[in-house]
Amino acid sequence: MTIPRLPGGRPKQPRPKSYAGFWAGMSAVVLTIGGLTAVVTAIMPDAIFLFLVAFGFAGMVGLHYLTWGWWLSKSLQESDPADADEPAWPEPPAPPEY
């Protein structure tokens, strides 16, 4: 006995996850911020110091995220994969039955 086939041939394979849209949007944001920074700095040359402080602060926040948010959580999961499936908190006790 043969198994009947679905109309339309084989089922479609899921496409791999792509971050192209995210990176296109992020590059547009970075280019826009860079362009506005260049225009403001051309009009007011002393504003470059304000931008240096703001970009330095953003760089420190980004470094903090990469170190403590992304890298540390990844290394903790790799060091003890058995705990990755367990919930962080225990289940609450059941209500009393009357």
Backbone atoms as SQL, in Angstrom:
CREATE TABLE atoms (id INTEGER PRIMARY KEY, chain TEXT, resi INTEGER, resn TEXT, atom TEXT, x REAL, y REAL, z REAL);
INSERT INTO atoms VALUES
  (1, 'A', 1, 'MET', 'N', 0.842, -1.173, 0.000),
  (2, 'A', 1, 'MET', 'CA', 0.000, 0.000, 0.000),
  (3, 'A', 1, 'MET', 'C', 0.892, 1.244, 0.000),
  (4, 'A', 2, 'THR', 'N', 0.583, 2.163, -0.874),
  (5, 'A', 2, 'THR', 'CA', 1.374, 3.391, -0.956),
  (6, 'A', 2, 'THR', 'C', 0.689, 4.504, -0.173),
  (7, 'A', 3, 'ILE', 'N', 1.504, 5.376, 0.332),
  (8, 'A', 3, 'ILE', 'CA', 0.989, 6.512, 1.096),
  (9, 'A', 3, 'ILE', 'C', 0.586, 7.599, 0.107),
  (10, 'A', 4, 'PRO', 'N', -0.611, 8.162, 0.248),
  (11, 'A', 4, 'PRO', 'CA', -1.027, 9.221, -0.679),
  (12, 'A', 4, 'PRO', 'C', -0.179, 10.476, -0.470),
  (13, 'A', 5, 'ARG', 'N', 0.083, 11.158, -1.564),
  (14, 'A', 5, 'ARG', 'CA', 0.879, 12.385, -1.510),
  (15, 'A', 5, 'ARG', 'C', -0.024, 13.594, -1.390),
  (16, 'A', 6, 'LEU', 'N', 0.514, 14.604, -0.747),
  (17, 'A', 6, 'LEU', 'CA', -0.214, 15.857, -0.634),
  (18, 'A', 6, 'LEU', 'C', -0.182, 16.581, -1.972),
  (19, 'A', 7, 'PRO', 'N', -1.239, 17.302, -2.318),
  (20, 'A', 7, 'PRO', 'CA', -1.191, 18.073, -3.557),
  (21, 'A', 7, 'PRO', 'C', -0.153, 19.189, -3.434),
  (22, 'A', 8, 'GLY', 'N', 0.541, 19.434, -4.504),
  (23, 'A', 8, 'GLY', 'CA', 1.536, 20.502, -4.507),
  (24, 'A', 8, 'GLY', 'C', 2.943, 20.024, -4.248),
  (25, 'A', 9, 'GLY', 'N', 3.159, 18.750, -4.177),
  (26, 'A', 9, 'GLY', 'CA', 4.525, 18.244, -3.996),
  (27, 'A', 9, 'GLY', 'C', 4.936, 18.213, -2.536),
  (28, 'A', 10, 'ARG', 'N', 6.214, 18.371, -2.327),
  (29, 'A', 10, 'ARG', 'CA', 6.770, 18.284, -0.979),
  (30, 'A', 10, 'ARG', 'C', 6.435, 19.533, -0.161),
  (31, 'A', 11, 'PRO', 'N', 6.340, 19.357, 1.144),
  (32, 'A', 11, 'PRO', 'CA', 6.132, 20.551, 1.971),
  (33, 'A', 11, 'PRO', 'C', 7.373, 21.441, 1.935),
  (34, 'A', 12, 'LYS', 'N', 7.154, 22.725, 2.031),
  (35, 'A', 12, 'LYS', 'CA', 8.256, 23.678, 1.953),
  (36, 'A', 12, 'LYS', 'C', 9.100, 23.606, 3.220),
  (37, 'A', 13, 'GLN', 'N', 10.390, 23.713, 3.032),
  (38, 'A', 13, 'GLN', 'CA', 11.313, 23.742, 4.163),
  (39, 'A', 13, 'GLN', 'C', 11.284, 25.145, 4.770),
  (40, 'A', 14, 'PRO', 'N', 11.364, 25.246, 6.092),
  (41, 'A', 14, 'PRO', 'CA', 11.393, 26.588, 6.684),
  (42, 'A', 14, 'PRO', 'C', 12.682, 27.315, 6.304),
  (43, 'A', 15, 'ARG', 'N', 12.537, 28.592, 6.013),
  (44, 'A', 15, 'ARG', 'CA', 13.704, 29.388, 5.638),
  (45, 'A', 15, 'ARG', 'C', 14.551, 29.677, 6.865),
  (46, 'A', 16, 'PRO', 'N', 15.862, 29.709, 6.691),
  (47, 'A', 16, 'PRO', 'CA', 16.707, 30.045, 7.840),
  (48, 'A', 16, 'PRO', 'C', 16.462, 31.485, 8.273),
  (49, 'A', 17, 'LYS', 'N', 16.628, 31.725, 9.562),
  (50, 'A', 17, 'LYS', 'CA', 16.387, 33.052, 10.109),
  (51, 'A', 17, 'LYS', 'C', 17.423, 34.030, 9.556),
  (52, 'A', 18, 'SER', 'N', 16.948, 35.156, 9.065),
  (53, 'A', 18, 'SER', 'CA', 17.837, 36.146, 8.478),
  (54, 'A', 18, 'SER', 'C', 17.673, 37.468, 9.217),
  (55, 'A', 19, 'TYR', 'N', 18.781, 38.105, 9.491),
  (56, 'A', 19, 'TYR', 'CA', 18.758, 39.393, 10.175),
  (57, 'A', 19, 'TYR', 'C', 19.083, 40.532, 9.214),
  (58, 'A', 20, 'ALA', 'N', 18.871, 40.325, 7.930),
  (59, 'A', 20, 'ALA', 'CA', 19.230, 41.342, 6.941),
  (60, 'A', 20, 'ALA', 'C', 18.418, 42.620, 7.139),
  (61, 'A', 21, 'GLY', 'N', 17.133, 42.501, 7.431),
  (62, 'A', 21, 'GLY', 'CA', 16.304, 43.682, 7.653),
  (63, 'A', 21, 'GLY', 'C', 16.737, 44.467, 8.878),
  (64, 'A', 22, 'PHE', 'N', 17.097, 43.752, 9.929),
  (65, 'A', 22, 'PHE', 'CA', 17.561, 44.406, 11.149),
  (66, 'A', 22, 'PHE', 'C', 18.833, 45.199, 10.886),
  (67, 'A', 23, 'TRP', 'N', 19.791, 44.564, 10.201),
  (68, 'A', 23, 'TRP', 'CA', 21.059, 45.247, 9.957),
  (69, 'A', 23, 'TRP', 'C', 20.895, 46.393, 8.965),
  (70, 'A', 24, 'ALA', 'N', 19.982, 46.271, 8.021),
  (71, 'A', 24, 'ALA', 'CA', 19.728, 47.383, 7.098),
  (72, 'A', 24, 'ALA', 'C', 19.143, 48.571, 7.857),
  (73, 'A', 25, 'GLY', 'N', 18.212, 48.307, 8.750),
  (74, 'A', 25, 'GLY', 'CA', 17.632, 49.381, 9.558),
  (75, 'A', 25, 'GLY', 'C', 18.645, 50.019, 10.493),
  (76, 'A', 26, 'MET', 'N', 19.468, 49.190, 11.124),
  (77, 'A', 26, 'MET', 'CA', 20.479, 49.728, 12.036),
  (78, 'A', 26, 'MET', 'C', 21.513, 50.567, 11.290),
  (79, 'A', 27, 'SER', 'N', 21.898, 50.123, 10.099),
  (80, 'A', 27, 'SER', 'CA', 22.865, 50.914, 9.333),
  (81, 'A', 27, 'SER', 'C', 22.241, 52.235, 8.885),
  (82, 'A', 28, 'ALA', 'N', 20.954, 52.243, 8.564),
  (83, 'A', 28, 'ALA', 'CA', 20.282, 53.491, 8.202),
  (84, 'A', 28, 'ALA', 'C', 20.245, 54.450, 9.391),
  (85, 'A', 29, 'VAL', 'N', 19.982, 53.925, 10.579),
  (86, 'A', 29, 'VAL', 'CA', 19.962, 54.767, 11.782),
  (87, 'A', 29, 'VAL', 'C', 21.350, 55.339, 12.056),
  (88, 'A', 30, 'VAL', 'N', 22.373, 54.503, 11.961),
  (89, 'A', 30, 'VAL', 'CA', 23.742, 54.964, 12.227),
  (90, 'A', 30, 'VAL', 'C', 24.166, 56.014, 11.200),
  (91, 'A', 31, 'LEU', 'N', 23.838, 55.796, 9.926),
  (92, 'A', 31, 'LEU', 'CA', 24.188, 56.777, 8.896),
  (93, 'A', 31, 'LEU', 'C', 23.436, 58.092, 9.097),
  (94, 'A', 32, 'THR', 'N', 22.178, 58.019, 9.512),
  (95, 'A', 32, 'THR', 'CA', 21.404, 59.231, 9.772),
  (96, 'A', 32, 'THR', 'C', 21.993, 60.010, 10.942),
  (97, 'A', 33, 'ILE', 'N', 22.328, 59.307, 12.017),
  (98, 'A', 33, 'ILE', 'CA', 22.930, 59.978, 13.170),
  (99, 'A', 33, 'ILE', 'C', 24.276, 60.589, 12.786),
  (100, 'A', 34, 'GLY', 'N', 25.066, 59.856, 12.015),
  (101, 'A', 34, 'GLY', 'CA', 26.352, 60.399, 11.568),
  (102, 'A', 34, 'GLY', 'C', 26.189, 61.628, 10.689),
  (103, 'A', 35, 'GLY', 'N', 25.204, 61.605, 9.799),
  (104, 'A', 35, 'GLY', 'CA', 24.955, 62.765, 8.942),
  (105, 'A', 35, 'GLY', 'C', 24.498, 63.980, 9.727),
  (106, 'A', 36, 'LEU', 'N', 23.585, 63.772, 10.668),
  (107, 'A', 36, 'LEU', 'CA', 23.133, 64.893, 11.499),
  (108, 'A', 36, 'LEU', 'C', 24.270, 65.431, 12.363),
  (109, 'A', 37, 'THR', 'N', 25.109, 64.542, 12.854),
  (110, 'A', 37, 'THR', 'CA', 26.268, 64.978, 13.637),
  (111, 'A', 37, 'THR', 'C', 27.202, 65.827, 12.783),
  (112, 'A', 38, 'ALA', 'N', 27.431, 65.415, 11.548),
  (113, 'A', 38, 'ALA', 'CA', 28.306, 66.178, 10.653),
  (114, 'A', 38, 'ALA', 'C', 27.728, 67.555, 10.345),
  (115, 'A', 39, 'VAL', 'N', 26.414, 67.626, 10.128),
  (116, 'A', 39, 'VAL', 'CA', 25.785, 68.915, 9.816),
  (117, 'A', 39, 'VAL', 'C', 25.863, 69.851, 11.018),
  (118, 'A', 40, 'VAL', 'N', 25.526, 69.341, 12.199),
  (119, 'A', 40, 'VAL', 'CA', 25.566, 70.189, 13.396),
  (120, 'A', 40, 'VAL', 'C', 26.993, 70.626, 13.697),
  (121, 'A', 41, 'THR', 'N', 27.958, 69.734, 13.516),
  (122, 'A', 41, 'THR', 'CA', 29.355, 70.083, 13.772),
  (123, 'A', 41, 'THR', 'C', 29.862, 71.102, 12.751),
  (124, 'A', 42, 'ALA', 'N', 29.377, 71.037, 11.520),
  (125, 'A', 42, 'ALA', 'CA', 29.775, 72.022, 10.514),
  (126, 'A', 42, 'ALA', 'C', 29.219, 73.404, 10.854),
  (127, 'A', 43, 'ILE', 'N', 28.022, 73.440, 11.439),
  (128, 'A', 43, 'ILE', 'CA', 27.416, 74.724, 11.798),
  (129, 'A', 43, 'ILE', 'C', 28.025, 75.262, 13.093),
  (130, 'A', 44, 'MET', 'N', 28.173, 74.380, 14.091),
  (131, 'A', 44, 'MET', 'CA', 28.722, 74.776, 15.394),
  (132, 'A', 44, 'MET', 'C', 29.922, 73.880, 15.713),
  (133, 'A', 45, 'PRO', 'N', 31.129, 74.297, 15.383),
  (134, 'A', 45, 'PRO', 'CA', 32.299, 73.426, 15.575),
  (135, 'A', 45, 'PRO', 'C', 32.545, 73.020, 17.028),
  (136, 'A', 46, 'ASP', 'N', 32.121, 73.829, 17.986),
  (137, 'A', 46, 'ASP', 'CA', 32.340, 73.478, 19.392),
  (138, 'A', 46, 'ASP', 'C', 31.442, 72.334, 19.849),
  (139, 'A', 47, 'ALA', 'N', 30.450, 71.972, 19.061),
  (140, 'A', 47, 'ALA', 'CA', 29.537, 70.892, 19.449),
  (141, 'A', 47, 'ALA', 'C', 30.180, 69.517, 19.329),
  (142, 'A', 48, 'ILE', 'N', 31.355, 69.438, 18.717),
  (143, 'A', 48, 'ILE', 'CA', 32.015, 68.138, 18.564),
  (144, 'A', 48, 'ILE', 'C', 32.307, 67.519, 19.926),
  (145, 'A', 49, 'PHE', 'N', 32.603, 68.349, 20.928),
  (146, 'A', 49, 'PHE', 'CA', 32.889, 67.814, 22.258),
  (147, 'A', 49, 'PHE', 'C', 31.642, 67.201, 22.890),
  (148, 'A', 50, 'LEU', 'N', 30.493, 67.805, 22.648),
  (149, 'A', 50, 'LEU', 'CA', 29.240, 67.237, 23.137),
  (150, 'A', 50, 'LEU', 'C', 28.987, 65.880, 22.489),
  (151, 'A', 51, 'PHE', 'N', 29.251, 65.776, 21.191),
  (152, 'A', 51, 'PHE', 'CA', 29.060, 64.500, 20.503),
  (153, 'A', 51, 'PHE', 'C', 30.068, 63.455, 20.962),
  (154, 'A', 52, 'LEU', 'N', 31.304, 63.873, 21.226),
  (155, 'A', 52, 'LEU', 'CA', 32.301, 62.923, 21.725),
  (156, 'A', 52, 'LEU', 'C', 31.893, 62.348, 23.078),
  (157, 'A', 53, 'VAL', 'N', 31.363, 63.193, 23.950),
  (158, 'A', 53, 'VAL', 'CA', 30.902, 62.711, 25.257),
  (159, 'A', 53, 'VAL', 'C', 29.705, 61.776, 25.083),
  (160, 'A', 54, 'ALA', 'N', 28.757, 62.147, 24.234),
  (161, 'A', 54, 'ALA', 'CA', 27.565, 61.310, 24.030),
  (162, 'A', 54, 'ALA', 'C', 27.932, 59.970, 23.399),
  (163, 'A', 55, 'PHE', 'N', 28.794, 59.980, 22.387),
  (164, 'A', 55, 'PHE', 'CA', 29.197, 58.722, 21.748),
  (165, 'A', 55, 'PHE', 'C', 30.064, 57.878, 22.676),
  (166, 'A', 56, 'GLY', 'N', 30.877, 58.524, 23.513),
  (167, 'A', 56, 'GLY', 'CA', 31.653, 57.778, 24.502),
  (168, 'A', 56, 'GLY', 'C', 30.753, 57.085, 25.509),
  (169, 'A', 57, 'PHE', 'N', 29.714, 57.786, 25.956),
  (170, 'A', 57, 'PHE', 'CA', 28.758, 57.178, 26.882),
  (171, 'A', 57, 'PHE', 'C', 28.026, 56.015, 26.214),
  (172, 'A', 58, 'ALA', 'N', 27.602, 56.204, 24.967),
  (173, 'A', 58, 'ALA', 'CA', 26.921, 55.120, 24.247),
  (174, 'A', 58, 'ALA', 'C', 27.860, 53.937, 24.039),
  (175, 'A', 59, 'GLY', 'N', 29.137, 54.205, 23.799),
  (176, 'A', 59, 'GLY', 'CA', 30.109, 53.123, 23.652),
  (177, 'A', 59, 'GLY', 'C', 30.282, 52.336, 24.939),
  (178, 'A', 60, 'MET', 'N', 30.298, 53.034, 26.080),
  (179, 'A', 60, 'MET', 'CA', 30.413, 52.328, 27.362),
  (180, 'A', 60, 'MET', 'C', 29.176, 51.483, 27.646),
  (181, 'A', 61, 'VAL', 'N', 28.002, 51.996, 27.306),
  (182, 'A', 61, 'VAL', 'CA', 26.770, 51.219, 27.486),
  (183, 'A', 61, 'VAL', 'C', 26.795, 49.988, 26.588),
  (184, 'A', 62, 'GLY', 'N', 27.238, 50.149, 25.349),
  (185, 'A', 62, 'GLY', 'CA', 27.333, 49.009, 24.437),
  (186, 'A', 62, 'GLY', 'C', 28.332, 47.973, 24.913),
  (187, 'A', 63, 'LEU', 'N', 29.475, 48.419, 25.423),
  (188, 'A', 63, 'LEU', 'CA', 30.470, 47.489, 25.955),
  (189, 'A', 63, 'LEU', 'C', 29.926, 46.753, 27.177),
  (190, 'A', 64, 'HIS', 'N', 29.195, 47.465, 28.016),
  (191, 'A', 64, 'HIS', 'CA', 28.575, 46.839, 29.187),
  (192, 'A', 64, 'HIS', 'C', 27.579, 45.773, 28.758),
  (193, 'A', 65, 'TYR', 'N', 26.778, 46.066, 27.741),
  (194, 'A', 65, 'TYR', 'CA', 25.811, 45.081, 27.245),
  (195, 'A', 65, 'TYR', 'C', 26.516, 43.850, 26.691),
  (196, 'A', 66, 'LEU', 'N', 27.556, 44.074, 25.880),
  (197, 'A', 66, 'LEU', 'CA', 28.266, 42.935, 25.296),
  (198, 'A', 66, 'LEU', 'C', 28.921, 42.079, 26.369),
  (199, 'A', 67, 'THR', 'N', 29.511, 42.715, 27.374),
  (200, 'A', 67, 'THR', 'CA', 30.227, 41.966, 28.401),
  (201, 'A', 67, 'THR', 'C', 29.280, 41.242, 29.339),
  (202, 'A', 68, 'TRP', 'N', 28.353, 41.962, 29.952),
  (203, 'A', 68, 'TRP', 'CA', 27.530, 41.382, 31.009),
  (204, 'A', 68, 'TRP', 'C', 26.232, 40.785, 30.487),
  (205, 'A', 69, 'GLY', 'N', 25.714, 41.273, 29.418),
  (206, 'A', 69, 'GLY', 'CA', 24.447, 40.754, 28.921),
  (207, 'A', 69, 'GLY', 'C', 24.604, 39.587, 27.979),
  (208, 'A', 70, 'TRP', 'N', 25.392, 39.741, 26.966),
  (209, 'A', 70, 'TRP', 'CA', 25.479, 38.736, 25.902),
  (210, 'A', 70, 'TRP', 'C', 26.549, 37.700, 26.205),
  (211, 'A', 71, 'TRP', 'N', 27.776, 38.146, 26.458),
  (212, 'A', 71, 'TRP', 'CA', 28.891, 37.221, 26.623),
  (213, 'A', 71, 'TRP', 'C', 28.760, 36.404, 27.898),
  (214, 'A', 72, 'LEU', 'N', 28.400, 37.039, 29.020),
  (215, 'A', 72, 'LEU', 'CA', 28.335, 36.329, 30.290),
  (216, 'A', 72, 'LEU', 'C', 27.207, 35.307, 30.291),
  (217, 'A', 73, 'SER', 'N', 26.035, 35.669, 29.771),
  (218, 'A', 73, 'SER', 'CA', 24.928, 34.704, 29.742),
  (219, 'A', 73, 'SER', 'C', 25.260, 33.533, 28.827),
  (220, 'A', 74, 'LYS', 'N', 25.970, 33.803, 27.731),
  (221, 'A', 74, 'LYS', 'CA', 26.364, 32.726, 26.826),
  (222, 'A', 74, 'LYS', 'C', 27.374, 31.796, 27.495),
  (223, 'A', 75, 'SER', 'N', 28.333, 32.359, 28.210),
  (224, 'A', 75, 'SER', 'CA', 29.343, 31.521, 28.861),
  (225, 'A', 75, 'SER', 'C', 28.746, 30.738, 30.018),
  (226, 'A', 76, 'LEU', 'N', 27.757, 31.290, 30.710),
  (227, 'A', 76, 'LEU', 'CA', 27.108, 30.551, 31.797),
  (228, 'A', 76, 'LEU', 'C', 26.315, 29.370, 31.257),
  (229, 'A', 77, 'GLN', 'N', 25.643, 29.536, 30.131),
  (230, 'A', 77, 'GLN', 'CA', 24.888, 28.430, 29.545),
  (231, 'A', 77, 'GLN', 'C', 25.819, 27.343, 29.037),
  (232, 'A', 78, 'GLU', 'N', 26.973, 27.722, 28.504),
  (233, 'A', 78, 'GLU', 'CA', 27.922, 26.725, 28.015),
  (234, 'A', 78, 'GLU', 'C', 28.576, 25.970, 29.162),
  (235, 'A', 79, 'SER', 'N', 28.790, 26.638, 30.304),
  (236, 'A', 79, 'SER', 'CA', 29.485, 25.984, 31.406),
  (237, 'A', 79, 'SER', 'C', 28.608, 24.956, 32.107),
  (238, 'A', 80, 'ASP', 'N', 27.311, 25.185, 32.189),
  (239, 'A', 80, 'ASP', 'CA', 26.419, 24.247, 32.863),
  (240, 'A', 80, 'ASP', 'C', 25.116, 24.126, 32.077),
  (241, 'A', 81, 'PRO', 'N', 25.101, 23.345, 30.998),
  (242, 'A', 81, 'PRO', 'CA', 23.891, 23.254, 30.173),
  (243, 'A', 81, 'PRO', 'C', 22.745, 22.533, 30.866),
  (244, 'A', 82, 'ALA', 'N', 23.005, 21.770, 31.939),
  (245, 'A', 82, 'ALA', 'CA', 21.926, 21.056, 32.624),
  (246, 'A', 82, 'ALA', 'C', 20.980, 22.028, 33.312),
  (247, 'A', 83, 'ASP', 'N', 21.497, 23.149, 33.790),
  (248, 'A', 83, 'ASP', 'CA', 20.652, 24.120, 34.472),
  (249, 'A', 83, 'ASP', 'C', 19.859, 24.986, 33.509),
  (250, 'A', 84, 'ALA', 'N', 20.166, 24.937, 32.231),
  (251, 'A', 84, 'ALA', 'CA', 19.478, 25.790, 31.267),
  (252, 'A', 84, 'ALA', 'C', 18.014, 25.397, 31.109),
  (253, 'A', 85, 'ASP', 'N', 17.678, 24.114, 31.321),
  (254, 'A', 85, 'ASP', 'CA', 16.298, 23.673, 31.160),
  (255, 'A', 85, 'ASP', 'C', 15.464, 23.890, 32.416),
  (256, 'A', 86, 'GLU', 'N', 16.102, 24.040, 33.558),
  (257, 'A', 86, 'GLU', 'CA', 15.370, 24.214, 34.801),
  (258, 'A', 86, 'GLU', 'C', 14.878, 25.646, 34.917),
  (259, 'A', 87, 'PRO', 'N', 13.687, 25.842, 35.499),
  (260, 'A', 87, 'PRO', 'CA', 13.205, 27.209, 35.684),
  (261, 'A', 87, 'PRO', 'C', 14.037, 27.931, 36.745),
  (262, 'A', 88, 'ALA', 'N', 14.063, 29.251, 36.658),
  (263, 'A', 88, 'ALA', 'CA', 14.856, 30.035, 37.594),
  (264, 'A', 88, 'ALA', 'C', 14.249, 30.004, 38.994),
  (265, 'A', 89, 'TRP', 'N', 12.927, 29.915, 39.087),
  (266, 'A', 89, 'TRP', 'CA', 12.248, 29.912, 40.379),
  (267, 'A', 89, 'TRP', 'C', 11.509, 28.597, 40.547),
  (268, 'A', 90, 'PRO', 'N', 11.392, 28.115, 41.783),
  (269, 'A', 90, 'PRO', 'CA', 10.620, 26.887, 41.994),
  (270, 'A', 90, 'PRO', 'C', 9.132, 27.149, 41.796),
  (271, 'A', 91, 'GLU', 'N', 8.401, 26.079, 41.591),
  (272, 'A', 91, 'GLU', 'CA', 6.956, 26.211, 41.423),
  (273, 'A', 91, 'GLU', 'C', 6.330, 26.686, 42.735),
  (274, 'A', 92, 'PRO', 'N', 5.328, 27.561, 42.665),
  (275, 'A', 92, 'PRO', 'CA', 4.683, 28.002, 43.904),
  (276, 'A', 92, 'PRO', 'C', 3.876, 26.858, 44.506),
  (277, 'A', 93, 'PRO', 'N', 3.663, 26.900, 45.816),
  (278, 'A', 93, 'PRO', 'CA', 2.889, 25.822, 46.434),
  (279, 'A', 93, 'PRO', 'C', 1.439, 25.852, 45.969),
  (280, 'A', 94, 'ALA', 'N', 0.832, 24.697, 45.952),
  (281, 'A', 94, 'ALA', 'CA', -0.570, 24.599, 45.543),
  (282, 'A', 94, 'ALA', 'C', -1.457, 25.183, 46.638),
  (283, 'A', 95, 'PRO', 'N', -2.613, 25.717, 46.265),
  (284, 'A', 95, 'PRO', 'CA', -3.513, 26.264, 47.288),
  (285, 'A', 95, 'PRO', 'C', -4.070, 25.131, 48.151),
  (286, 'A', 96, 'PRO', 'N', -4.396, 25.443, 49.391),
  (287, 'A', 96, 'PRO', 'CA', -4.924, 24.384, 50.270),
  (288, 'A', 96, 'PRO', 'C', -6.298, 23.915, 49.798),
  (289, 'A', 97, 'GLU', 'N', -6.535, 22.652, 49.995),
  (290, 'A', 97, 'GLU', 'CA', -7.841, 22.093, 49.638),
  (291, 'A', 97, 'GLU', 'C', -8.719, 22.067, 50.878),
  (292, 'A', 98, 'TYR', 'N', -9.956, 22.421, 50.727),
  (293, 'A', 98, 'TYR', 'CA', -10.902, 22.452, 51.847),
  (294, 'A', 98, 'TYR', 'C', -11.833, 21.286, 51.778);
